Amino acid sequence: GAVVSQHPSWVICKSGTSVKIECRSLDFQATTMFWYRQFPKQSLMLMATSNEGSKATYEQGVEKDKFLINHASLTLSTLTVTSAHPEDSSFYICSGTRAEQYFGPGTRLTVT
Amino acid sequence: EDQVTQSPEALRLQEGESSSLNCSYTVSGLRGLFWYRQDPGKGPEFLFTLYSAGEEKEKERLKATLTKKESFLHITAPKPEDSATYLCAVQEWRVQGAQKLVFGQGTRLTINP
């Protein structure tokens, strides 16, 4: 299979601050990466599609100014949650595409 | 709009008791149907991809099948370590643009020893 890592795995921040989450494909190059959000006992909801070297494509209802995505290289995409609020607390998961989508282990964000 | 519905929402089985999980889908042109396993607090783990009706794939105690309207994940003689949430997702054919996945709500499977 293909390995995707995320960092950090768990983060707590205060309301109004920004948090950056990294997603790396360790053993393959991912031209496209995806960012998902998952609330407790719910399924994955796609937030945005991240393409190397170009602007991300956001799903309807996702604030692009709040969730900044940068895909700087074929193995790294970052998601920055700006001015985080408690309602942004969630489990954020990224994936990279080779033949199939391979998912990272997720990042638990808690905003206090 | 692509839709994926999984049933049941939750399923409890005794160890060794075989059963099936269902994934019904609506998509204009199916590129692939995917099954993932997700353990609590972790990202989904890839299990299978099915591309055309009639296709079957197996891995240990799991077998996935596909028809034009639904997919089944059969679990034979399950063990407690098979307990997890099983997610189904579809991917639509697109001429251009990213190949997005649309996920179902998942089936929470619990295997009691």
Chai-1 contact restraints between the chains, C-beta under 6 A:
chainA,res_idxA,chainB,res_idxB,connection_type,confidence,min_distance_angstrom,max_distance_angstrom,comment,restraint_id
A,T32,B,A98,contact,1.0,0.0,6.0,A-B,restraint_1
A,S43,B,F103,contact,1.0,0.0,6.0,A-B,restraint_2
A,S43,B,Q105,contact,1.0,0.0,6.0,A-B,restraint_3
A,S43,B,G106,contact,1.0,0.0,6.0,A-B,restraint_4
A,L44,B,F103,contact,1.0,0.0,6.0,A-B,restraint_5
A,T49,B,A98,contact,1.0,0.0,6.0,A-B,restraint_6
A,I93,B,G43,contact,1.0,0.0,6.0,A-B,restraint_7
A,E100,B,F46,contact,1.0,0.0,6.0,A-B,restraint_8
A,E100,B,T49,contact,1.0,0.0,6.0,A-B,restraint_9
A,Q101,B,L101,contact,1.0,0.0,6.0,A-B,restraint_10
A,F103,B,G43,contact,1.0,0.0,6.0,A-B,restraint_11
A,F103,B,P44,contact,1.0,0.0,6.0,A-B,restraint_12
A,G104,B,G43,contact,1.0,0.0,6.0,A-B,restraint_13
A,P105,B,K42,contact,1.0,0.0,6.0,A-B,restraint_14
A,P105,B,G43,contact,1.0,0.0,6.0,A-B,restraint_15
A,G106,B,G43,contact,1.0,0.0,6.0,A-B,restraint_16
